[in-house]
Amino acid sequence: MQKPKPQIMSPRWMWAAGGSRLFGVSGVENHRVSPLERVEVERLLTLGELDAVEVDCGAGINEWVGPGEARRLWLGIERDLQDVQGWRPPREAPGMRQYAAQLWRSADGHHVIVFVNE
């Protein structure tokens, strides 16, 4: 008799009545805590303790990274954050929207920074 293979889970972003839902790699649900301003994102990243998630409009989770990669993810997103005056979508993505930064918390107490452009 073969041993059952461990189930590999992946993070999920789901649209539901009442708002979006975010589940981490382990399947634990996260709940939105608050929006974040640019200065708050920078401060949280200096702690080096939080995962970061990019949620692309209509496509779900584009990337979920650990604390060691969170700054790299942020540097790719910051030019498209909702506070950029005069922002326009890039030519290659005419329907793109600006990102909002949010703080989410899991049921087991871990926080994650979410960048979403829905």
N, C-alpha and C positions, 0 to 999 in steps of 0.2 A: 504494500500500500504506500502510495506517494504522500509525502507531506504537502499540505497546501502551501502554495507560494504566498509570501507576504504581499498584501495588496499595496501597490504604490499609488499614493494619492497625489493629486496636484492641486495647486491653489485654484479657487474658482471665484468669479465675480458674477453674480446673478441679479437680474432685474426682477423685482417683485412688487406686489402691491405694498405701498408704504415705504418704498425706497429700495436702494441697492443693498445687496448682501455680499459679504466678503468672507471666504473660508480659506484658512491657511493650509499649508502642505499637510499638516497632521489632521485636517478636517475640522479644527476648532473654528467656530464662528467669531468674527470680529464685528464690533459695533462702532459706528461713527461717534467720535467724542466731540470734535470741534474743527472748524476751518482753521488753516494756518496762514499767517502772513509770511512773506519772504524772510524777514528777520528771524521769525520763530523757526522756520525750516533750517536756516543756517545754524542757529543755536543748538537745535536738536542733533544736527549732523556732527557737531563738534564733540558730542558725548560719545559717539562711536558705539552706540548700543542698540539702535533701532534698524529693523529691516525697512526697505523702501519698495514700493510697488508702483508700477506704471500701468494704468488702465486706459486703453485706447478706445475711443468712441466706437461703439458698435462691435468691437472685436474682443472685448473682455480683457483679461490680464495679458499684457504684452511682456512684462518682465517682473519677477519678484526676486529681490536680491537681499543678501544679508548685510550686516553693518559694515563690513569691509568694502562692499561695492556700492553702498548707498550714495556716497558723494559722487561717484562716477555717473550714476543714474541721474542725480540731481543736475549735474553740469550739462547733461544732454537735454534737460527739460526747462531749465530756468529761463531761457530766452523766450519760451512760449507760455510763461506763467501769466495768469489773468491780470496782473498789475502792470504789464508792459504797455506803455502808452503808444498808440499808433500801430499796434500789432496787426499784421495781416497774415493769413495762412500762406504757407509756401506754395509755389507754383505746382509742385508735384502732389500736393494734397489740398486742393481748393476747398474742400468741405471741412477741413480740420478746424477744431475749436481750441481756444486757449485752455491750459491746464489750471485746475484748482488744486491747492494743496490741502490735505486733511489729515487729522490725527485719528486713528482708529485703535481700539483696545479689544483684545481677545478675552474670552471668558476666564482664561487662566492668568490674566494680568499683564500680558505682554502688549506693548504698543508698536504700531507700525505707521510709517508716513505713507500716505497714498496720494499719488498724483493722477488725477482723473480729468479727462477732456470729453465728457459726454454731454 
